[in-house]
Amino acid sequence: MKTRRTRPAFTWPSPTWHFVYLTPWLILALALTGCVSPIALNRAVLGYDEAITSAASKQLLMNIARARHHQPVHFTGVSNVAATFDFRFSAGATPALGGLAGAVLMPIFGGSVAENPTISIVPIEGEEFTKRLLTPFQQNKFTLLLRQRFDVDHLLRLMAQEVRLEQSGQHIAYRNTPSDRQGYEMFRRVALHLSAIQDQNQLYTEPLTVEHIWNIPAGAVSAEGFQALEKEYSVIYDKEDNTYTLRKRVAGPILITNYDPDILSPEERARLSGAAQDWATSDVTFDIRPNHVGGEWPITGTFRLRSFHSILHFLGQALGNEPEFPVEKDPRTPPVTNDENPVAAMDIIVSDSPPLDSDLSIRLHNQYYTVNTTGPLARWNRDGFQMLYLLFQMTISDIPRVGVPSITIAK
């Protein structure tokens, strides 16, 4: 007698089975979602940073081109970037294809990332910015860049409008303008002389500290006044004269030397400080003495710094009416490292066709302007543009973020 075999009735897996089976997939999905968020954020931050830096750099180059054509310069800044990210995740399960229907469940995952940036652009203008644009740079900004190991010759060729040399008790000005051929040649030679000293690490740039001394009767100072004086001055009591001697060291103007300023006697400091009374905050003085590196040409004088607007005008006119020309160093100047003495403070190529290989270029009046970043002077030109960018950042104040008219681009 044959026994009849019957197929058992199909029963759906229990909810517990569902939970056990799907939990690892859910954990994996949540982990992947957590990874997507920082990756998207990093890409966005770097992308916006690159775009804003590129826009600012092109604006600088555009304004040099405008200055060449005697057009007004103008700047626009990004005041705010607000990016909203929407991360969405979905999960489910469906019967697997093939096999017993419903016997095996396969997970289904879905996700999306949406970015919604809002970029606010404001014009940089107004009386305050115009004053900063036209005001000569102060000496502390020059020394700040010089201490970052920028070449002093390069900085002076961009930032200084003239050098005043002490000759026979007089100050004679030599302009950093190619149209003034004699003045331009002397300016270049003096700047290159300082650069040669810098190449040997013997160029000092320090504030000239001067000690001021006052004598006052002891009876003129009360107990409260004496305590106040001790906070500001070094106080010494003289029993014989019954007087107080007050001493205070004061930081004076910046002085560029080929010797350690600490070797100066108090009398020399006082003399230099007295001479510095006529120097403006936009002046950088130098004192090159014999018996030190570069002392074969002892010179004393002052560099007068110019404004950021004047720097743009200088670079723009160098592309047109006032091109720079080669100037050899003075015979008394020590050797310059790699004989570095470029013709232009910044080599900008003007062409009628788009540049093939260029880090930075713009188009104006059907011509292309490109910073020359190829060949032996690539580093020189890159450093020059970096200086220009930093000087611009020193010129502008904080860009207003609220309460100003703006162009808003919503993606």
C-alpha positions in Angstrom: 0.0 0.0 0.0 1.4 3.3 -1.1 1.5 6.2 1.2 0.4 9.6 -0.3 2.8 12.4 0.5 1.3 15.8 0.9 3.0 19.2 0.6 2.8 21.2 3.8 1.0 24.4 3.6 3.2 27.5 3.1 3.4 29.8 6.1 5.0 33.3 6.1 8.1 33.8 8.1 7.4 35.2 11.5 7.9 38.9 12.2 10.9 38.0 14.4 12.5 36.4 11.3 11.9 39.6 9.4 13.6 41.6 12.0 16.6 39.3 12.3 17.1 39.1 8.5 16.7 42.8 7.8 18.6 44.3 10.7 22.1 43.9 9.3 21.0 45.5 6.1 19.4 48.4 7.9 22.6 49.0 10.0 24.6 49.0 6.8 22.3 51.5 5.1 22.4 53.8 8.1 26.2 53.6 8.2 26.4 54.5 4.5 24.1 57.5 5.1 26.4 58.8 7.8 29.4 58.5 5.4 27.6 60.4 2.6 27.0 63.5 4.7 30.6 64.5 5.5 31.8 63.6 2.0 29.2 65.9 0.4 30.1 68.6 2.9 33.8 68.4 2.2 33.3 68.6 -1.5 31.0 71.6 -1.1 33.3 73.5 1.1 36.3 72.9 -1.1 34.3 73.7 -4.2 33.0 77.0 -2.9 36.5 77.9 -1.6 38.0 77.3 -5.0 35.3 79.2 -6.8 35.5 82.3 -4.6 39.3 82.4 -4.7 39.3 82.1 -8.5 36.7 84.9 -8.8 38.8 87.2 -6.6 42.0 86.4 -8.5 40.3 87.1 -11.8 39.0 90.4 -10.5 42.5 91.5 -9.6 43.7 90.7 -13.1 40.6 92.3 -14.7 41.3 95.6 -12.8 44.9 95.6 -14.0 43.6 95.4 -17.5 41.1 98.1 -16.7 43.9 100.3 -15.4 45.8 99.8 -18.7 42.8 101.4 -20.5 42.3 104.1 -17.8 39.0 102.6 -16.8 37.6 102.7 -13.3 38.5 99.8 -11.1 35.7 97.9 -9.3 35.5 95.0 -6.9 32.7 92.7 -5.9 32.8 90.3 -3.0 30.9 87.3 -1.8 29.4 88.2 1.5 27.7 85.0 2.4 27.4 81.4 1.3 24.5 79.3 2.7 24.2 75.8 1.5 21.4 73.4 2.6 21.9 69.7 2.2 18.9 67.3 2.1 19.8 63.7 2.7 17.0 61.2 2.2 17.0 57.4 2.7 14.4 54.8 2.1 14.3 51.0 2.8 12.0 48.2 2.2 11.7 44.5 1.2 10.3 42.5 -1.6 10.0 38.8 -2.5 13.0 37.6 -4.4 12.7 36.8 -8.0 12.5 33.1 -8.7 12.2 30.3 -6.2 9.2 29.9 -4.0 7.3 33.1 -4.0 7.6 34.8 -0.7 10.1 32.4 0.7 13.0 34.8 0.6 12.7 38.6 1.1 15.3 40.9 -0.6 15.9 44.4 0.9 15.4 47.5 -1.2 17.3 50.7 -0.4 17.1 54.1 -1.9 18.7 57.5 -1.2 19.3 61.0 -2.6 21.3 64.0 -1.7 20.1 67.5 -2.7 22.1 70.7 -2.4 20.5 74.1 -2.3 23.1 76.9 -2.1 22.4 80.6 -1.7 25.3 82.9 -2.6 25.1 86.6 -1.7 27.3 89.0 -3.8 27.8 92.6 -2.8 29.8 95.4 -4.5 32.8 96.7 -2.5 32.5 100.4 -2.7 31.7 103.5 -0.7 33.8 106.3 0.9 35.5 104.1 3.4 36.7 101.5 0.8 37.8 104.3 -1.6 39.9 105.9 1.1 41.6 102.6 1.9 42.1 102.1 -1.9 43.8 105.5 -2.2 45.7 105.6 1.1 49.4 104.6 0.9 50.2 101.4 2.7 51.8 101.8 6.2 55.2 100.5 7.0 54.0 97.7 9.3 52.1 96.0 6.4 55.3 96.1 4.3 57.4 94.6 7.1 54.6 92.0 7.8 55.1 90.6 4.2 58.9 91.0 4.4 59.0 88.8 7.4 57.2 86.1 5.5 60.4 85.8 3.5 59.1 87.6 0.4 61.9 89.1 -1.7 62.5 92.7 -0.6 63.2 93.7 -4.2 59.9 92.3 -5.4 58.0 93.9 -2.6 59.5 97.3 -3.2 58.9 97.2 -6.9 55.2 96.7 -6.3 54.7 98.7 -3.1 57.1 101.7 -3.3 56.5 104.7 -5.5 59.9 106.3 -4.9 63.1 106.2 -2.9 64.6 109.3 -1.3 68.4 109.2 -0.9 70.5 111.3 1.5 73.1 113.0 -0.7 75.2 115.9 0.5 72.8 116.8 3.2 69.8 116.7 0.9 67.1 114.2 0.0 66.8 113.4 -3.7 63.8 111.5 -4.9 64.0 108.8 -7.5 60.6 107.6 -8.8 59.6 104.0 -9.5 58.2 105.0 -12.9 59.6 103.7 -16.2 58.9 107.1 -17.9 61.4 108.7 -15.5 64.3 106.7 -16.8 67.0 108.0 -14.5 64.8 107.8 -11.4 63.6 104.3 -12.3 67.1 103.0 -12.8 68.3 104.3 -9.5 65.2 102.9 -7.7 65.8 99.5 -9.2 69.5 99.4 -8.3 68.8 100.4 -4.6 66.1 97.8 -4.3 68.3 95.1 -5.8 71.1 96.1 -3.5 68.9 95.4 -0.5 67.9 92.1 -2.1 71.5 91.0 -2.4 72.0 91.7 1.3 68.8 89.7 2.1 70.1 86.8 0.0 73.0 86.5 2.6 70.6 86.7 5.5 72.1 89.9 6.7 69.2 92.2 6.2 67.6 93.4 9.4 64.1 94.9 9.6 63.4 96.1 13.1 61.6 99.0 14.8 64.0 101.6 16.0 63.5 101.7 19.8 64.4 104.9 21.5 64.7 105.6 25.2 63.1 108.9 26.5 64.3 110.4 29.8 62.6 112.9 32.0 63.6 114.5 35.4 60.9 115.8 37.7 61.1 117.1 41.3 60.2 114.5 43.9 57.8 116.9 45.6 55.7 117.1 42.5 54.7 113.5 42.7 52.1 112.2 45.1 51.9 108.6 46.4 49.1 107.8 44.0 51.0 109.5 41.1 54.2 107.5 41.9 52.3 104.3 41.6 50.9 105.3 38.3 54.3 106.3 37.0 55.8 102.9 38.0 53.3 101.2 35.7 54.5 103.2 32.6 58.1 104.1 33.3 61.3 103.0 34.9 61.6 105.3 37.9 64.9 106.1 39.7 65.2 108.4 42.8 68.1 110.7 43.1 68.7 111.6 46.8 71.1 114.4 46.1 68.8 116.3 43.8 65.6 115.0 45.3 64.3 114.2 41.8 62.9 111.2 40.0 64.4 110.1 36.7 61.8 108.6 34.4 62.9 106.3 31.5 60.7 104.8 28.8 61.6 102.8 25.7 59.4 103.7 22.8 59.1 101.8 19.5 60.0 104.2 16.6 59.9 103.8 12.9 60.9 100.6 11.0 64.5 100.6 10.0 66.1 98.3 7.4 69.9 97.8 8.0 72.8 95.6 7.1 73.8 95.4 10.7 72.2 94.4 14.0 70.4 97.6 15.3 71.3 96.6 18.9 74.8 97.8 18.3 73.6 101.4 18.0 74.6 103.7 20.8 71.9 105.7 22.6 73.2 108.8 20.8 72.8 107.2 17.4 69.4 106.0 18.3 68.4 109.5 19.4 69.9 111.0 16.1 68.0 108.6 13.9 64.8 109.1 16.0 65.1 112.8 15.6 65.5 112.5 11.9 62.5 110.2 11.8 60.2 112.9 13.1 59.7 114.0 9.5 59.0 110.4 8.3 55.4 109.4 7.6 53.9 106.1 8.6 54.0 105.1 4.9 57.8 105.5 4.8 60.3 102.7 5.2 63.8 103.9 6.1 67.1 102.1 5.5 70.7 102.6 6.6 73.4 100.6 4.9 76.8 101.1 6.5 80.3 100.2 5.6 82.1 97.2 7.1 79.0 95.0 6.8 77.6 92.9 3.9 76.7 95.4 1.1 78.8 98.1 2.8 80.7 98.7 -0.4 77.8 101.0 -1.4 76.8 102.8 1.9 73.4 104.4 1.4 70.8 105.9 3.6 67.3 106.9 2.6 63.6 106.3 2.7 61.2 104.3 0.5 57.8 106.0 0.2 55.0 103.4 -0.2 52.1 103.8 -2.5 48.4 102.9 -2.4 46.8 99.7 -3.8 45.1 101.8 -6.5 48.6 103.1 -7.5 49.9 99.5 -7.7 47.1 98.5 -10.1 47.8 101.6 -12.1 51.6 100.8 -12.2 50.9 97.2 -13.4 48.4 98.4 -15.9 50.5 101.1 -17.5 53.4 98.7 -17.7 51.3 96.8 -20.3 50.9 100.0 -22.4 52.4 103.4 -22.2 55.1 102.8 -19.6 56.7 99.3 -20.1 59.4 98.3 -17.7 62.9 97.8 -19.1 66.1 95.9 -18.0 68.3 97.5 -15.3 71.6 96.1 -14.3 72.7 96.0 -10.7 75.2 98.5 -9.3 78.8 97.3 -9.6 79.1 97.7 -5.8 76.2 95.3 -5.2 77.0 91.8 -4.0 76.0 88.9 -6.2 72.3 88.2 -6.4 71.1 84.6 -6.0 70.5 83.0 -9.4 71.0 86.5 -10.9 67.3 87.1 -10.3 66.5 90.5 -11.7 63.4 90.2 -13.9 62.4 93.0 -16.3 58.8 93.3 -15.0 57.5 93.3 -11.4 54.9 91.0 -12.7 54.9 89.5 -16.2 51.4 89.7 -17.8 51.0 88.4 -21.3 48.5 90.2 -23.6 47.3 88.3 -26.6 44.5 88.2 -29.2 43.8 84.5 -28.8 43.0 82.4 -25.7 46.0 81.1 -23.9 46.6 77.3 -24.2 48.1 76.6 -20.8 47.3 79.2 -18.1 46.5 79.2 -14.4 44.8 82.5 -14.6 43.5 84.6 -17.5 40.7 87.1 -18.3 39.3 88.7 -21.5 38.7 92.5 -22.0 38.3 94.4 -25.2 38.8 91.3 -27.3 42.2 90.7 -25.7 43.3 88.0 -23.3 45.4 88.9 -20.2 47.4 86.1 -18.6 49.9 85.9 -15.7 53.0 84.2 -17.1 53.4 81.1 -15.0 55.7 79.2 -17.3 59.4 79.3 -17.9 62.2 80.4 -15.5 60.2 83.3 -14.0 57.2 81.3 -13.1 57.9 81.4 -9.3 58.6 85.2 -9.5 55.3 85.9 -11.1 53.3 83.6 -8.9 54.9 85.2 -5.8 54.0 88.6 -7.3 50.4 87.8 -7.7 50.3 86.3 -4.2 51.6 89.6 -2.9 49.0 91.4 -4.8 46.2 89.2 -3.4 47.5 89.7 0.2 47.7 93.5 -0.3 44.2 93.5 -1.6 43.0 91.6 1.5 44.8 94.2 3.6 43.0 97.0 1.8 39.4 95.9 2.1 37.5 95.8 5.4 35.0 93.1 6.4 32.4 92.7 3.7 28.9 93.5 5.1 26.8 90.4 5.5 23.4 91.8 6.3 21.4 94.9 5.6 23.0 95.8 2.2 21.8 95.4 -1.3 23.0 92.2 -2.9 22.6 89.9 -5.8 21.3 86.5 -4.7 21.8 83.4 -6.8 19.7 80.4 -5.7 20.3 77.1 -7.3 
